[in-house]
Amino acid sequence: MQVVLLAAGMGLRLGHLTRALPKALIRLNGKPLIDYTLPRLLANKRVEEVIVVGGFEHGNLERHLDENYSLFGDRLRLVENRAFTRGNLYTMEAALPYLSSSFLVCNVDHVFSEKTWAFILQERPEPAIFCDFLRSLAEDEMKVLLDADKRVVDMAKTLQSYDAGYVGLTYMTADKIELYREALAETASARGDKAVVENVLPVMAAQGEAIRVIPFDKNVWYEVDTREDLAKAEAALRALEAEEAADAALRFS
């Protein structure tokens, strides 16, 4: 599969940390945020190509990839979204010309464990999104409404009635690329600068496409939108790394 990593945003809620850096390069326990994702994607044999779409402070991101990931050659592609101040739908739009196989859409500000990535990158027979069902959702989180067969009906942060919370991962099979492209164009035309990439899926659903939901509650993940999120993720990752180190020591003792 191909993986589209959305990394164009300005990260305004992180304050001075993103004054001169893209969100992808802010430090999480001393390591750039994107470095929690790219190595795990590129190490997975199912990932044919990672398409990183930058925008804000694109030059800094380009330098980082050149200096740290040049060995991966044509398995890593950097694309620029110059319209990064608009909705992230246009970040996804920048990746469309390069899609040729099944693809996964994910966000650079979501951090998953190695075990969780192994689950995410499994082969899927049909389009799907990953959702939590047990987690309580904040007002600004993406909600998902499902039909009786657990297929997507609608997605929006403003839904008053919903069944699950989207965790920022969409999987699309290769045979749906053109339909996805058409739905994205329709969404951009209807919503303009207010469009976000999640708006594409209800359009596809309204056209009769079945988009399934993959339960995600048992998996570990962190989102970094604010300084508070960053602090929580840093503490959780330190604890997780200590636990993994202890497990490794027991295995080799």
RODO-2510 file (C-alpha; in nm, 4 decimals, decimal comma):
residues 253
     n   res          X          Y          Z
     1     m     0,0000     0,0000     0,0000
     2     q     0,0886     0,3677    -0,0126
     3     v     0,0640     0,5848     0,2970
     4     v    -0,0287     0,9534     0,2796
     5     l     0,1086     1,1392     0,5815
     6     l    -0,0638     1,4761     0,6219
     7     a     0,1979     1,7187     0,7564
     8     a     0,1115     2,0627     0,6192
     9     g    -0,0610     2,2317     0,9130
    10     m     0,0605     2,5303     1,1116
    11     g     0,0013     2,3804     1,4573
    12     l    -0,1241     2,7117     1,5962
    13     r    -0,2441     2,5585     1,9230
    14     l     0,1150     2,4658     2,0086
    15     g     0,2063     2,8338     2,0465
    16     h     0,5728     2,9310     2,0134
    17     l     0,6786     2,5720     1,9364
    18     t     0,5537     2,6105     1,5790
    19     r     0,6502     2,9729     1,5269
    20     a     0,9313     2,8731     1,2887
    21     l     0,8871     2,4952     1,2652
    22     p     0,6189     2,2784     1,1061
    23     k     0,4274     2,0647     1,3533
    24     a     0,6052     1,7610     1,2086
    25     l     0,9349     1,8807     1,3566
    26     i     0,8377     1,9830     1,7084
    27     r     1,0228     1,7811     1,9726
    28     l     0,8525     1,4987     2,1581
    29     n     1,0920     1,3764     2,4286
    30     g     1,3753     1,5270     2,2269
    31     k     1,2795     1,3637     1,8955
    32     p     1,0989     1,5290     1,6009
    33     l     0,7345     1,4246     1,5918
    34     i     0,7581     1,2834     1,2391
    35     d     1,0381     1,0503     1,3505
    36     y     0,7872     0,8542     1,5591
    37     t     0,6005     0,7645     1,2400
    38     l     0,8268     0,7515     0,9334
    39     p     1,0717     0,4828     1,0533
    40     r     0,7869     0,2482     1,1459
    41     l     0,6138     0,2997     0,8127
    42     l     0,9300     0,2538     0,6093
    43     a     1,0251    -0,0587     0,8047
    44     n     0,6979    -0,2285     0,7134
    45     k     0,7228    -0,4477     0,4027
    46     r     0,3614    -0,3799     0,3063
    47     v     0,4326    -0,0077     0,2617
    48     e     0,5361     0,0530    -0,0970
    49     e     0,5669     0,4309    -0,0626
    50     v     0,5124     0,7025     0,1961
    51     i     0,3866     1,0329     0,0552
    52     v     0,4554     1,3128     0,3032
    53     v     0,2575     1,6269     0,2245
    54     g     0,4166     1,9365     0,3780
    55     g     0,3086     2,2982     0,3751
    56     f     0,3930     2,5409     0,6551
    57     e     0,7742     2,5856     0,6810
    58     h     0,8096     2,3323     0,4008
    59     g     1,1826     2,3997     0,3586
    60     n     1,2583     2,2852     0,7136
    61     l     1,0691     1,9614     0,6575
    62     e     1,2444     1,9031     0,3255
    63     r     1,5870     1,9470     0,4869
    64     h     1,4995     1,7065     0,7666
    65     l     1,3906     1,4353     0,5231
    66     d     1,6967     1,4895     0,3013
    67     e     1,9324     1,4636     0,5984
    68     n     1,7689     1,1657     0,7680
    69     y     1,5782     0,9605     0,5111
    70     s     1,7640     0,9923     0,1793
    71     l     1,8527     0,6211     0,1896
    72     f     1,4899     0,5295     0,1298
    73     g     1,4971     0,6732    -0,2220
    74     d     1,1766     0,6259    -0,4177
    75     r     0,9917     0,4772    -0,1179
    76     l     0,9598     0,8271     0,0273
    77     r     0,8065     1,1181    -0,1628
    78     l     0,7687     1,4745    -0,0337
    79     v     0,4888     1,6844    -0,1829
    80     e     0,4158     2,0497    -0,1077
    81     n     0,0716     2,1947    -0,0383
    82     r     0,1148     2,5674    -0,0875
    83     a    -0,2466     2,6257     0,0159
    84     f    -0,1755     2,5009     0,3687
    85     t    -0,3817     2,7771     0,5336
    86     r    -0,6958     2,6208     0,3863
    87     g    -0,8589     2,3025     0,5164
    88     n    -0,6538     1,9826     0,5181
    89     l    -0,8666     1,8537     0,2306
    90     y    -0,6238     2,0443     0,0081
    91     t    -0,3288     1,8693     0,1712
    92     m    -0,4824     1,5397     0,0673
    93     e    -0,5566     1,6816    -0,2788
    94     a    -0,1827     1,7425    -0,3298
    95     a    -0,1180     1,3683    -0,2884
    96     l    -0,3861     1,2505    -0,5333
    97     p    -0,1725     1,2559    -0,8525
    98     y     0,0691     1,0060    -0,6969
    99     l    -0,1813     0,7434    -0,5816
   100     s    -0,1783     0,4151    -0,7725
   101     s    -0,2532     0,1428    -0,5167
   102     s    -0,4472     0,0930    -0,1961
   103     f    -0,3658     0,3758     0,0427
   104     l    -0,3823     0,4769     0,4070
   105     v    -0,4357     0,8387     0,5132
   106     c    -0,2884     0,9399     0,8494
   107     n    -0,1832     1,2528     1,0384
   108     v     0,1674     1,3501     1,1441
   109     d     0,0421     1,4570     1,4890
   110     h    -0,0835     1,1076     1,5797
   111     v     0,1658     0,8779     1,7505
   112     f     0,1119     0,5012     1,7520
   113     s     0,3135     0,2242     1,9114
   114     e     0,4996    -0,0278     1,6967
   115     k     0,2426    -0,2958     1,7825
   116     t    -0,0406    -0,0625     1,6859
   117     w     0,1197     0,0161     1,3496
   118     a     0,1389    -0,3572     1,2783
   119     f    -0,2386    -0,3726     1,3309
   120     i    -0,3067    -0,0610     1,1224
   121     l    -0,1038    -0,1783     0,8231
   122     q    -0,2784    -0,5109     0,7765
   123     e    -0,4350    -0,5793     0,4378
   124     r    -0,8030    -0,4812     0,4235
   125     p    -1,0619    -0,6108     0,1713
   126     e    -1,2645    -0,2874     0,1503
   127     p    -1,2551     0,0835     0,2394
   128     a    -1,2560     0,1451     0,6129
   129     i    -1,1920     0,3956     0,8872
   130     f    -1,0540     0,3292     1,2349
   131     c    -1,2702     0,4341     1,5298
   132     d    -1,2905     0,4245     1,9071
   133     f    -1,6249     0,3260     2,0567
   134     l    -1,5507     0,3460     2,4299
   135     r    -1,3596     0,6741     2,4586
   136     s    -1,5527     0,9872     2,5596
   137     l    -1,5149     1,2553     2,2916
   138     a    -1,4293     1,6220     2,3367
   139     e    -1,6248     1,8888     2,1521
   140     d    -1,3581     1,9373     1,8828
   141     e    -1,3134     1,5671     1,8035
   142     m    -1,4435     1,4019     1,4860
   143     k    -1,7624     1,2033     1,5465
   144     v    -1,8937     0,9222     1,3264
   145     l    -2,2530     0,8169     1,2648
   146     l    -2,3066     0,4580     1,1479
   147     d    -2,5943     0,2633     0,9991
   148     a    -2,7250    -0,0701     1,1302
   149     d    -2,4525    -0,2554     0,9374
   150     k    -2,1729    -0,0469     1,0964
   151     r    -2,1066     0,1500     0,7790
   152     v    -2,0302     0,5218     0,7713
   153     v    -2,3270     0,7533     0,7245
   154     d    -2,1829     1,0860     0,8380
   155     m    -1,8748     1,2390     0,9992
   156     a    -1,8407     1,5809     1,1632
   157     k    -1,7181     1,7397     1,4839
   158     t    -2,0623     1,8947     1,5312
   159     l    -2,2733     1,5759     1,5241
   160     q    -2,5132     1,5613     1,8178
   161     s    -2,5920     1,1937     1,7641
   162     y    -2,3039     0,9594     1,6840
   163     d    -2,1723     0,6085     1,7404
   164     a    -1,7916     0,6349     1,7421
   165     g    -1,4904     0,8649     1,7401
   166     y    -1,2595     0,8790     1,4385
   167     v    -0,8904     0,8273     1,5181
   168     g    -0,7510     0,9877     1,2020
   169     l    -0,6928     0,6783     0,9872
   170     t    -0,8663     0,6023     0,6582
   171     y    -0,7931     0,3025     0,4360
   172     m    -0,8977     0,3024     0,0708
   173     t    -0,8653     0,0110    -0,1722
   174     a    -0,7005     0,0610    -0,5110
   175     d    -1,0245     0,0175    -0,7046
   176     k    -1,1767     0,3177    -0,5231
   177     i    -0,9053     0,5729    -0,6074
   178     e    -1,1037     0,7397    -0,8844
   179     l    -1,4216     0,7479    -0,6748
   180     y    -1,2252     0,9002    -0,3881
   181     r    -1,0763     1,1609    -0,6221
   182     e    -1,4225     1,2541    -0,7549
   183     a    -1,5698     1,2745    -0,4045
   184     l    -1,2827     1,4990    -0,2943
   185     a    -1,3439     1,7351    -0,5888
   186     e    -1,7161     1,7429    -0,5052
   187     t    -1,6375     1,8177    -0,1410
   188     a    -1,3996     2,1012    -0,2333
   189     s    -1,6601     2,2539    -0,4646
   190     a    -1,9342     2,2359    -0,2017
   191     r    -1,7376     2,3435     0,1076
   192     g    -1,4477     2,5565    -0,0193
   193     d    -1,1933     2,6618     0,2417
   194     k    -1,3949     2,4992     0,5204
   195     a    -1,3421     2,1517     0,3752
   196     v    -1,1516     1,8882     0,5713
   197     v    -1,0395     1,5502     0,4448
   198     e    -1,2964     1,3651     0,6566
   199     n    -1,5778     1,5336     0,4588
   200     v    -1,4942     1,3119     0,1612
   201     l    -1,6188     0,9940     0,3281
   202     p    -1,9848     1,0947     0,3824
   203     v    -1,9931     1,2006     0,0171
   204     m    -1,8780     0,8541    -0,0868
   205     a    -2,1270     0,6947     0,1539
   206     a    -2,4126     0,9008     0,0083
   207     q    -2,3154     0,7659    -0,3338
   208     g    -2,3642     0,4107    -0,2085
   209     e    -2,0053     0,3186    -0,1202
   210     a    -1,9737     0,0948     0,1852
   211     i    -1,7106     0,2297     0,4248
   212     r    -1,6615    -0,0061     0,7158
   213     v    -1,5375     0,0715     1,0649
   214     i    -1,2426    -0,1015     1,2301
   215     p    -1,2680    -0,0881     1,6134
   216     f    -0,9565     0,0675     1,7628
   217     d    -1,0237     0,0776     2,1373
   218     k    -0,7616    -0,1844     2,2286
   219     n    -0,4794     0,0086     2,0630
   220     v    -0,2468     0,2693     2,2110
   221     w    -0,2220     0,6120     2,0462
   222     y    -0,1586     0,9779     2,1267
   223     e    -0,2578     1,2976     1,9486
   224     v    -0,0478     1,6143     1,9764
   225     d    -0,2606     1,9211     1,9122
   226     t    -0,1859     2,1354     2,2168
   227     r     0,0903     2,1881     2,4740
   228     e    -0,1164     1,9805     2,7172
   229     d    -0,1380     1,6969     2,4627
   230     l     0,2377     1,7153     2,4165
   231     a     0,3066     1,6848     2,7897
   232     k     0,0698     1,3881     2,8233
   233     a     0,2220     1,2110     2,5229
   234     e     0,5753     1,2654     2,6533
   235     a     0,4914     1,1155     2,9927
   236     a     0,3041     0,8210     2,8396
   237     l     0,5815     0,7445     2,5906
   238     r     0,8491     0,7532     2,8623
   239     a     0,6469     0,4989     3,0606
   240     l     0,5918     0,2827     2,7519
   241     e     0,9603     0,2896     2,6567
   242     a     1,0604     0,1930     3,0124
   243     e     0,8145    -0,0980     3,0016
   244     e     0,9435    -0,2167     2,6626
   245     a     1,3047    -0,1928     2,7849
   246     a     1,2195    -0,3996     3,0928
   247     d     1,0475    -0,6629     2,8778
   248     a     1,3493    -0,6781     2,6442
   249     a     1,5845    -0,7201     2,9417
   250     l     1,3770    -1,0127     3,0713
   251     r     1,3764    -1,1813     2,7296
   252     f     1,7555    -1,1670     2,7013
   253     s     1,8423    -1,2389     3,0649
***
